[in-house]
């Protein structure tokens, strides 16, 4: 989560942001896949799984998006411009980092259904690889915000707009395609985490290979340029995949070698930090004379953001754990 905060502080094309963006979101999906394997979630009843994921992902998603929309509305006199509120909740949230939650919800459920259909995991891996490859071919369009080919966006978009319009909802078809393609990419990384679950738990590489991996990963990331799943910017597909996988493995290996309690606590409260860190960051950036462009300034800003969010996490854990993605005190999973 700290890498996500730093990624939103350093949004330039400087080497450090490029390195962070090369793996920090894939890392989230890979960890989710590892947890799927470690907890053997697919063995549970599908209705129980859906309820658990709705409670753990979608309820916090809606809560933090509504909080952000309320603050945004107050600051902008409730002028949302051309933003469609239904479309924002479904596809492109105002609180942009929240796109991760519904994407993960869909990805996990798809993988679980595939595992239930064929328990060895071969079907799941085959489908995941095919889905993962799709966004590399359906991209590089004229839309600078989300790069989708106009032909694909037009055909798929018109279909989805027509379907949703029949229910009285108006959504942007291109945005729907973008959301679908993000799910394809996330399925690939989540499946990778699931497949490597047992190996990652056992392996503990020597520091020397990890240092070499860091240097190699950094060089390849700089060669490929800044990437990101949200905007579907991959650069070279092979380099994107290699950097995402190797960078994630590097971080996981380092965390295995040394426990850092504050990072563990932040990890346990990931949804609170994910849902509120943009608000806290904007507050920090309003401090007169506070510059976040430098290494020291960015790290100081990240530390301040975390400090500001600690009370929010403690409050939600105590009084409304469901809104933080955790089971209520009365509910025993």
Buried (B, 14 or more C-beta within 10 A) or exposed (E): BBBBBBBBBBEEEEEBBBBBBBBBBBBBBBBBBBBBBBEEBBEBEEEEBBEBBEBBBBBBBBBBBEBBBEBBEEEEEEEEEEEBEEBBBBBBBBBEBBBBBBBBBBBBBBBBBBBBEEEEBEEBBEBBEEBBBBBBEBBEBEBEEBBBBEEBBBEBBEEBBEEBEEEEEEBBBBBBBBBBBBBBBBBBBBBBBBBBBEEBEEEEBEEEEBEEBBEBBBEBBBEBBBBBBBBBBBBBBEBBBBBBBBBBBBBBBBBEEEEEEEEEEBBBBBBBBBBBBBBBBEEBBEEEEEEBEEEEBBBBBBEBBBEBBBEBBEEBBEEEBBBBBBEEEEEEE
